[in-house]
Amino acid sequence: MIQAKTYLKIFIPAVLIVLLALTIRIFQYEPQFPKITEKEAQTGLNIPIFPQDPLLGNKKAPQTIIVFEDMACTHCAEQFEIFQTLLEQYPNQVKIIWKGLPIAKFPYDTNEAHAYAYCAKEQKQFIPFVQYAFVNGDNLSTQTLDLIVQQVESLDAKKLSTCLTKEQTNIDTYIAGNVDIARQLDIKSVPATFINHKQVVATSLDEWKAILNLQ
């Protein structure tokens, strides 16, 4: 009987701790953008392109994909590589407008990673930086981000640090702008991709070729 009581004393707090952890985890991954109203949904939205948005590929390419991604998202990492292949195979037919959307809050808030990406773009090193970031998507701490900066050969760490400080207000405004667009589009998860302002879903290179009517 004493052993049973001891077991219960240990077991019940343990269960409570597990339940608390699960509750926190669910809260952290809860969709962060409230649903748009019925009126907004009927109005629709042409997705604005900001000057700070990274453009991947030939800017004169006739077909445009707008994509919202987060560097802590494994499916985004897979899609990013698919897009790189797509751009290599069809360099004059497709371009990608990349919009960073910091959804992940655990284990690290990805706002900082998107700020680093912003400053990497200023040095024309957006793609290599983001590729490293996707590989380390489960650990985007400040320390990891600084190590990534060191890994990108043509990225000047001192200039990037200066950018993070001097451009902080502009960076925050830019990220907030993409978050607001995502709210209006009712984006609940990433990656979220759009062609002609309509959301499309594809998970392979062949599917993208079919959607874009590429031979």
N, C-alpha and C positions, 0 to 999 in steps of 0.2 A: 504493500500500500504506500509506503514511503517512497519507493522507487517510482510508482505511478505518478504521485504528486510531483516529484522532482522532474519527471519526464514532461508533465503538462506545463510546469513552470518554464521549462526551456522551450518546449514546442510552440506554445501559444505566442510568446514574443517573436519567435522566429517567423511564424506565419504572418504576424502583423508587419514585420520588417519587409518580407517578400511582397506583401500586398501594397505596402507603401511605395516600394521601389517600382512596382508595375504601374501604379497610379501616376507616379512622377514621369515614368517613361512614356506612357500614353499621352499625358499632358504635353510633354515636350514635342511629340510628333503630331499633335493635333493640328489640323489645317489652320494656317495662320491668316487666311484671308477670308473675311466674311462674305457670304453669298451676295451677289449683286441683286438689286431689286428687280421686280418684274418689268418695270419701266425701262431700266437700264438694259436688261436683257433684250427687250424688243428693239431698242435703239441700235444696239450693236456698237462695235468699236473698231476703227481703223488703228492698227497698232503703230504708235509713233516710233520712229527710229531716232535715237539720240546720236550726236556727233561722237560721244564716248563709246558707243557700242562697237565692240570688235567686229570687223568685217573680214570673213574668211573667204578667200577665193578672189576671182576677178570681179571688180565692182561693176563692170559693164555686162556681166553675165545676165541673160534675160530672165532666168528663174531665181526667185529668192525664197529661202527658207528662214523663218524667224524662229529661234529656239530659246527657251528658258531652261537653264540648267544650274545645278548646284554641284560644287566640287566634292561634296561628301556623298554624292549619289552614284551608286555603282552602275545603274542603268544609263545614267548620263555619260559616264566614262565609256561605256560600250558604244553608245550612240556617237560620241565625239570621234571615236576611232573610225566608225562607219562613215561619218561625214568627211573625215580626212581622206579616206579611200575614194569616196565619191568625187571629191574635188580633184584628186589626182587623175582619175579616169575621165572626168568631164570638166576640165579647167575653164572652158569658155561658155559653159551652159548653165552652171549653178553657182550661186554664192550663198553664204550663210551669214545671217546677222545674229550674233550671240548676245543674249541678255542674261546676266548673272542674277540668280534669284536665291539668296541665302535663306533656305528653309531649315536646314539642320541646326539644332541647338545642342546636341549631345553627340559625342563627348566634348566637342568644342563648337562654339558659335561660329558659323562660316562667314559672318560679315567681314572679319579680318582677312580671310583668304580672298574674298572678292575685292577688298581694298588693295591687297598686294597685286592681284591680277590687273586691276586698273592701272597701277603704276608700272607693271611689267609691259603693258600695252604702250605706255608712253615711250618706252625704249624699243618698241617693235619686237618684243620678246613674249608676247601674250601666249602664243601656241606652245612653245616649250615649257613655259611656266605652268600652264594649266595641265599639260600632260603629266608633269611630275606631281602636281597637286592631286589629280585624279588617282594616281597610283597610291598616294598616301591619304586617300579620302577618309580613312577611319581614324586619322590622327593629325588633324590640321591645327596643331598648336602653334603658338608664335615661334617656338624653337624649330619645329618642323618647317614652317614657312621660311625661316631664315636659312635653314639648310638647303632648301630648294633653290633659293636665290643664289647660293654658292654653287649649286650644281649647274645652273644655266650659264653656260660659258660667256655669253655676250651680255649678260645682265650685270649692270654696275650696282653693287649693293649700296654704296654711299648715295648715289642718285635716287635709288628707290626709297631709301630711308628719308631723304629730303622730301620726296614726293608725298610720302605718307603723312608727313607733318604739314607741309605747306598746302597740300591739296585736300586736307581732311574735310573741309566744309563741302567742297565740290564733289568729293567721293561720296559723302553721306547723302547729298542731294541726288546724285545720280542713282545710287542704290535704292533710295526711297522712291524714286521715279519708277523704276522697274517693279518694285513691290506694289506700288499703286496700280500700275497697269495689270499686274497679275491678279490683283483683287477684282478689278473691273471685268477681267476675262474669266473670273471664277476658277482660276487655276488652283487645284488642290494638291497636285503632286508634280514632280519633274522626272524626266524631261517632258516638256510641253512644246510641241512644234506646230507651226502655222504656215500655210501657203495661201496667198491671197486673202489673208486675214481670217482664214478658216482653219480650225484645228484638225490635224491629221495624225494618224498613228501608224508607225511602221517600225519594225524591230530588226530588219535585215537589209543588207545592201540591195538585194534583188527587189524587195518591197519598195524601197525608195526609187529604184530605177523605174519600176512600174508606175508609181504615183506621178513621177516627173516625166514619164513617157520618154525615157532615154533608151536608146538602142545600144 
